[in-house]
């Protein structure tokens, strides 16, 4: 969708991206030619250490599939169940299915965006291999509750930190593994990619060994990614974004179930670009934080309070509408979309028919997650959200939800 703003005698098409991050000519140049970075920054030693401790993949879902395959091959073959939230990215379920494991779904609490722990404790059993701790919008997982539930069993915890800024200090909170995503619209983007961080020393050597066998990406793949990055930086501008937004096969802003997952390494120049972007994260985070604070100040009672406790700034700021989003008119959805206001996931995981045979509790309804689907909207926090746009977003939400 697009809107038209009349300026003089011409019509200017405006479409604000829901998410986005410009990479910049200098960062791309450094990445291509592998120029040294961080020579004079306080994070230089830390970043150099991370280069040898983190494992870079072509996508976040392939990083998840990689570690699930390793866990699946452990001695106890009877443990084949993976617990995930009912409200999460479809790629998580796809990776579990690809690893030939079973999916057990748990509802989440709309007030915390974390598991309903009363329900979770009844789902963990002797067949539970691992639990995916999803940090929606960067909101922290309650590891004290999670570890209490799993302490009597050997249940691995994989933190899905796809919506979090990568932590430079590399310190864990009780999880065995962390998955970061570097895809378009993530807090730190190189237009595709994922990172696996291991905090379980038992698996460190095995992961290093297995990672050496992962396929390298081709020059053609790297060149394609370079073009995507350049195109992204050009068309992220709201005056141009309407062009790719209206090309259907790009599926921009849509959550699509991946039919297959190929595991390969991140292109080398993307890895260098990742570390170039790390240098700019403070500036990017500060900019997002200011926009988020404006939303908090002017949308009191609508945003999720747990956002205040995050150690990352959400790239999409979540709010709840009183109205049911599925009942909004097409004109109302048009007004939201042109301001970059979108839904997150279009449905709960239990309604995915593609992998029905992998579900343990298929057919069960998850009322809290279903309520989130029908009431949660996300607001953009990227660099193109200037003061005037922020005011327009707030006034649109307040007007629409007053009816």
C-alpha positions as CSV (number, residue, x, y, z in Angstrom):
1,X,0.0,0.0,0.0
2,X,1.1,3.6,-0.5
3,X,-0.2,7.1,0.3
4,X,0.0,10.1,-1.9
5,X,1.0,13.5,-0.6
6,X,0.2,16.5,-2.8
7,X,3.1,18.9,-3.1
8,X,2.6,21.7,-5.7
9,X,1.3,20.1,-8.9
10,X,3.0,16.7,-8.4
11,X,2.0,13.6,-6.4
12,X,4.7,12.2,-4.1
13,X,4.3,8.6,-3.0
14,X,5.2,7.9,0.6
15,X,5.5,4.6,2.4
16,X,7.3,4.4,5.7
17,X,9.2,1.1,6.2
18,X,8.1,-0.9,9.3
19,X,11.8,-1.8,10.0
20,X,15.1,-0.9,8.5
21,X,18.8,-0.2,9.0
22,X,21.1,1.6,6.6
23,X,24.6,0.0,6.4
24,X,26.4,3.0,4.9
25,X,28.9,3.3,2.1
26,X,31.9,3.4,4.4
27,X,30.9,0.2,6.3
28,X,30.3,-1.7,3.1
29,X,33.6,-0.5,1.7
30,X,35.5,-1.7,4.8
31,X,33.7,-5.0,4.7
32,X,34.4,-5.7,1.1
33,X,38.1,-4.9,1.4
34,X,38.4,-6.4,4.9
35,X,39.9,-3.2,6.4
36,X,40.7,-3.3,10.1
37,X,38.1,-1.8,12.3
38,X,37.9,-0.8,16.0
39,X,41.6,0.1,16.3
40,X,40.9,2.9,18.6
41,X,37.6,1.8,20.2
42,X,37.2,0.4,23.7
43,X,35.6,-2.7,22.2
44,X,38.5,-3.6,20.0
45,X,39.9,-6.6,22.0
46,X,36.4,-7.8,22.8
47,X,35.4,-7.8,19.2
48,X,38.6,-9.6,18.1
49,X,37.9,-12.3,20.6
50,X,34.3,-12.7,19.4
51,X,35.5,-13.4,15.9
52,X,36.8,-16.7,17.1
53,X,34.0,-17.6,19.6
54,X,30.9,-17.0,17.5
55,X,29.6,-19.1,14.7
56,X,28.2,-17.3,11.7
57,X,25.6,-18.9,9.4
58,X,23.7,-17.8,6.3
59,X,20.4,-17.4,8.3
60,X,19.2,-17.4,11.9
61,X,17.1,-20.5,11.2
62,X,20.1,-22.4,9.8
63,X,22.0,-21.6,13.0
64,X,19.1,-23.0,15.0
65,X,18.9,-26.1,12.8
66,X,22.6,-26.6,13.2
67,X,22.5,-26.8,17.0
68,X,19.2,-28.8,17.0
69,X,20.9,-31.4,14.8
70,X,23.8,-31.7,17.2
71,X,21.5,-32.0,20.2
72,X,19.3,-34.6,18.4
73,X,22.4,-36.9,17.9
74,X,23.1,-37.2,21.6
75,X,22.9,-40.7,23.2
76,X,19.4,-40.5,24.5
77,X,17.2,-40.9,21.4
78,X,14.0,-40.8,23.4
79,X,14.4,-37.1,24.0
80,X,12.9,-35.6,20.8
81,X,10.5,-32.9,22.0
82,X,11.2,-29.2,21.7
83,X,9.0,-26.7,23.6
84,X,8.3,-23.4,21.9
85,X,5.9,-20.4,22.5
86,X,2.6,-20.4,20.7
87,X,3.4,-16.9,19.5
88,X,6.8,-16.9,17.7
89,X,8.4,-16.8,14.3
90,X,7.4,-19.6,11.9
91,X,11.1,-20.2,11.1
92,X,11.5,-21.6,14.6
93,X,8.9,-24.3,14.0
94,X,10.4,-25.0,10.5
95,X,13.9,-25.6,11.9
96,X,12.5,-28.1,14.5
97,X,10.6,-29.9,11.8
98,X,13.7,-29.9,9.5
99,X,15.7,-31.5,12.4
100,X,13.0,-34.2,12.6
101,X,12.1,-33.4,16.1
102,X,8.6,-33.0,17.8
103,X,7.1,-29.6,18.6
104,X,5.3,-29.0,21.9
105,X,3.6,-25.6,22.2
106,X,3.2,-23.5,25.3
107,X,1.1,-20.4,25.8
108,X,2.7,-17.0,26.8
109,X,1.6,-14.2,29.1
110,X,0.5,-11.1,27.3
111,X,1.9,-8.9,30.2
112,X,5.4,-10.3,30.0
113,X,5.6,-11.8,26.5
114,X,7.3,-14.7,28.3
115,X,6.1,-18.3,28.9
116,X,3.1,-19.0,31.0
117,X,5.3,-20.9,33.5
118,X,2.4,-22.6,35.3
119,X,1.6,-24.2,31.9
120,X,5.2,-24.8,31.0
121,X,6.0,-26.9,34.1
122,X,3.3,-29.4,33.1
123,X,4.8,-29.7,29.6
124,X,8.4,-30.6,30.5
125,X,8.9,-34.3,30.7
126,X,11.5,-37.0,30.2
127,X,11.1,-36.6,26.4
128,X,11.9,-32.9,26.4
129,X,15.2,-32.2,24.6
130,X,15.2,-28.5,24.8
131,X,13.2,-25.3,25.4
132,X,13.3,-22.3,23.1
133,X,13.4,-19.2,25.2
134,X,12.1,-16.5,22.8
135,X,12.9,-12.9,23.7
136,X,10.1,-11.1,21.9
137,X,11.0,-7.5,21.3
138,X,14.0,-8.1,23.5
139,X,12.0,-8.7,26.6
140,X,14.0,-10.8,29.1
141,X,13.2,-14.4,29.8
142,X,12.7,-15.2,33.5
143,X,15.6,-17.7,33.8
144,X,15.0,-18.2,37.5
145,X,11.6,-19.7,36.8
146,X,12.9,-21.6,33.7
147,X,15.9,-23.2,35.5
148,X,13.7,-24.2,38.4
149,X,11.4,-26.1,36.1
150,X,14.3,-27.8,34.3
151,X,16.8,-28.3,37.1
152,X,15.9,-31.9,37.8
153,X,16.2,-32.9,34.1
154,X,18.8,-32.6,31.4
155,X,16.9,-30.0,29.3
156,X,18.9,-27.7,27.1
157,X,17.8,-24.0,26.8
158,X,18.3,-22.2,23.5
159,X,17.7,-18.5,23.6
160,X,16.1,-17.1,20.5
161,X,17.5,-13.6,20.6
162,X,16.7,-12.8,17.0
163,X,15.1,-9.5,18.1
164,X,18.0,-8.5,20.4
165,X,21.2,-6.6,19.8
166,X,24.2,-9.0,19.9
167,X,25.8,-8.8,23.4
168,X,29.5,-8.0,23.2
169,X,30.3,-9.2,26.7
170,X,29.3,-12.8,25.6
171,X,27.9,-13.6,29.1
172,X,25.1,-16.1,29.5
173,X,22.2,-15.9,31.9
174,X,21.6,-19.7,32.2
175,X,21.0,-20.5,28.6
176,X,23.1,-23.2,26.8
177,X,23.0,-21.5,23.4
178,X,22.0,-18.1,21.9
179,X,20.8,-17.5,18.4
180,X,21.0,-14.0,16.9
181,X,19.5,-13.1,13.6
182,X,21.2,-10.7,11.1
183,X,18.3,-10.5,8.7
184,X,16.6,-7.4,7.2
185,X,14.8,-5.6,9.9
186,X,16.7,-7.1,12.8
187,X,18.5,-4.9,15.4
188,X,21.8,-5.5,13.6
189,X,21.4,-6.4,10.0
190,X,23.7,-7.6,7.2
191,X,20.6,-8.5,5.0
192,X,20.6,-12.1,6.1
193,X,22.6,-14.2,8.5
194,X,22.6,-15.8,11.9
195,X,25.0,-16.2,14.8
196,X,25.3,-19.2,17.2
197,X,26.8,-18.5,20.6
198,X,27.7,-21.5,22.8
199,X,27.6,-21.2,26.6
200,X,27.7,-24.9,27.3
201,X,31.3,-25.9,27.4
202,X,30.5,-29.6,27.0
203,X,29.5,-28.8,23.4
204,X,32.2,-26.3,22.5
205,X,34.7,-28.8,20.9
206,X,31.9,-30.6,19.0
207,X,30.5,-27.4,17.6
208,X,33.9,-26.2,16.4
209,X,34.4,-29.6,14.7
210,X,31.0,-29.6,13.1
211,X,31.3,-26.0,12.0
212,X,34.4,-26.8,10.0
213,X,32.3,-29.1,7.9
214,X,29.6,-26.4,7.1
215,X,29.6,-25.4,3.5
216,X,31.1,-22.0,2.5
217,X,29.0,-19.7,0.4
218,X,29.9,-19.0,-3.2
219,X,31.1,-15.7,-4.7
220,X,27.8,-15.4,-6.5
221,X,25.9,-15.6,-3.2
222,X,28.1,-13.0,-1.7
223,X,27.7,-10.7,-4.7
224,X,23.9,-11.2,-4.5
225,X,24.0,-10.1,-0.8
226,X,26.1,-7.1,-1.7
227,X,23.5,-6.0,-4.2
228,X,20.7,-6.6,-1.7
229,X,22.5,-4.3,0.8
230,X,23.0,-1.6,-1.7
231,X,19.4,-1.7,-2.9
232,X,18.2,-1.8,0.8
233,X,20.1,1.4,1.6
234,X,18.7,3.2,-1.5
235,X,15.0,2.1,-1.1
236,X,14.7,2.4,2.7
237,X,13.9,6.1,2.1
238,X,10.1,6.5,2.5
239,X,9.9,8.3,-0.8
240,X,11.2,5.2,-2.5
241,X,10.2,2.3,-0.3
242,X,6.7,2.1,-1.9
243,X,8.5,0.5,-5.0
244,X,9.8,-2.7,-3.4
245,X,6.9,-2.8,-1.0
246,X,4.5,-3.3,-3.8
247,X,6.4,-6.0,-5.5
248,X,4.5,-9.1,-4.3
249,X,7.2,-11.8,-4.6
250,X,9.5,-9.9,-2.2
251,X,7.1,-10.6,0.6
252,X,8.2,-7.5,2.5
253,X,6.5,-7.2,5.9
254,X,5.1,-10.8,5.6
255,X,5.8,-13.8,7.9
256,X,6.3,-16.7,5.5
257,X,6.9,-20.3,6.5
258,X,10.2,-21.5,4.9
259,X,9.7,-24.7,2.9
260,X,13.4,-25.8,3.3
261,X,16.5,-24.7,5.2
262,X,20.0,-24.8,3.8
263,X,22.8,-24.6,6.3
264,X,25.9,-22.7,5.1
265,X,28.3,-20.2,6.5
266,X,27.8,-16.4,6.3
267,X,29.6,-14.8,3.4
268,X,33.0,-13.4,4.6
269,X,32.2,-9.8,3.7
270,X,28.9,-10.0,5.6
271,X,30.9,-11.2,8.7
272,X,33.2,-8.2,8.3
273,X,30.2,-5.9,7.8
274,X,28.7,-7.3,11.1
275,X,31.7,-6.1,13.0
276,X,31.7,-2.8,11.2
277,X,28.0,-2.4,12.3
278,X,28.9,-3.3,15.9
279,X,30.9,-0.1,16.0
280,X,27.8,1.9,15.2
281,X,25.4,0.1,17.5
282,X,25.5,2.7,20.3
283,X,24.5,5.5,17.9
284,X,21.8,3.3,16.4
285,X,20.5,2.2,19.8
286,X,20.4,5.7,21.1
287,X,18.4,6.9,18.1
288,X,15.9,4.0,18.6
289,X,15.7,4.6,22.3
290,X,14.7,8.2,21.9
291,X,11.9,7.2,19.6
292,X,10.8,4.4,21.9
293,X,10.7,6.9,24.9
294,X,8.5,9.2,22.9
295,X,6.0,6.3,22.3
296,X,6.2,5.4,26.0
297,X,5.4,9.0,27.1
298,X,2.5,9.4,24.7
299,X,1.0,6.0,24.6
300,X,0.7,5.2,28.3
301,X,-1.4,2.2,29.0
302,X,-0.9,0.8,25.5
303,X,2.7,-0.4,25.5
304,X,3.9,-3.5,27.3
305,X,5.6,-2.5,30.6
306,X,8.2,-5.2,30.4
307,X,9.8,-3.3,27.6
308,X,11.2,-1.1,30.3
309,X,13.3,-4.0,31.6
310,X,15.0,-5.0,28.4
311,X,18.8,-4.7,27.8
312,X,18.1,-4.0,24.1
313,X,16.1,-1.4,22.2
314,X,13.2,-2.9,20.2
315,X,13.5,-2.4,16.5
316,X,9.7,-2.6,16.5
317,X,7.9,-1.1,19.4
318,X,5.0,-3.2,20.6
319,X,1.6,-1.9,21.7
320,X,-1.8,-3.4,22.4
321,X,-4.9,-2.0,20.8
322,X,-8.2,-2.3,22.6
323,X,-9.8,-3.1,19.3
324,X,-9.5,-6.4,17.5
325,X,-7.0,-5.8,14.7
326,X,-8.7,-8.4,12.5
327,X,-11.9,-6.4,12.6
328,X,-10.2,-3.1,11.4
329,X,-11.5,-1.9,8.0
330,X,-9.2,-1.9,4.9
331,X,-9.0,1.9,5.0
332,X,-7.8,1.7,8.7
333,X,-5.2,-0.9,7.8
334,X,-4.1,1.3,4.9
335,X,-3.5,4.2,7.3
336,X,-1.5,2.1,9.6
337,X,0.6,0.5,6.9
338,X,1.6,3.8,5.3
339,X,3.0,4.9,8.7
340,X,5.0,1.6,9.0
341,X,2.6,0.3,11.7
342,X,2.2,-3.4,11.3
343,X,1.2,-6.6,13.0
344,X,4.0,-9.0,14.1
345,X,3.0,-12.6,13.4
346,X,-0.3,-13.2,11.6
347,X,-1.2,-16.3,13.6
348,X,-0.2,-18.6,16.3
349,X,2.2,-21.5,15.6
350,X,-0.5,-24.2,16.3
351,X,-2.4,-23.1,13.2
352,X,0.5,-23.9,10.9
353,X,-0.7,-26.9,8.9
354,X,2.6,-27.3,7.0
355,X,4.1,-29.3,9.8
356,X,1.1,-30.8,11.5
357,X,2.7,-34.2,11.9
358,X,5.5,-32.7,14.1
359,X,3.1,-31.3,16.7
360,X,2.7,-33.1,20.0
361,X,-0.3,-31.0,21.1
362,X,-1.8,-30.2,17.7
363,X,-5.4,-28.9,17.9
364,X,-5.0,-27.3,21.3
365,X,-5.9,-23.6,21.3
366,X,-3.8,-21.0,23.1
367,X,-6.1,-18.2,24.2
368,X,-3.5,-15.7,25.4
369,X,-1.4,-16.0,22.3
370,X,-4.5,-15.8,20.1
371,X,-5.4,-12.6,22.0
372,X,-1.9,-11.2,21.2
373,X,-2.3,-12.0,17.5
374,X,-5.6,-10.0,17.5
375,X,-4.4,-6.9,19.5
376,X,-0.6,-6.4,19.1
377,X,0.8,-3.8,16.7
378,X,4.4,-2.7,16.2
379,X,5.6,0.8,15.7
380,X,8.8,1.7,13.7
381,X,11.8,3.0,15.5
382,X,14.3,3.5,12.6
383,X,16.2,6.6,11.6
384,X,13.4,7.8,9.2
385,X,11.0,8.2,12.0
386,X,11.4,11.9,12.6
387,X,9.4,14.0,15.1
388,X,6.6,14.8,12.7
389,X,6.2,11.1,11.9
390,X,6.3,10.1,15.5
391,X,3.4,12.6,16.3
392,X,1.5,11.3,13.3
393,X,1.9,7.7,14.5
394,X,0.7,8.5,18.0
395,X,-2.2,10.6,16.9
396,X,-3.3,7.8,14.5
397,X,-3.2,5.2,17.2
398,X,-5.0,7.3,19.7
399,X,-7.7,8.3,17.2
400,X,-8.2,4.7,15.9
401,X,-8.4,3.1,19.4
402,X,-10.8,5.7,20.8
403,X,-13.6,4.4,18.7
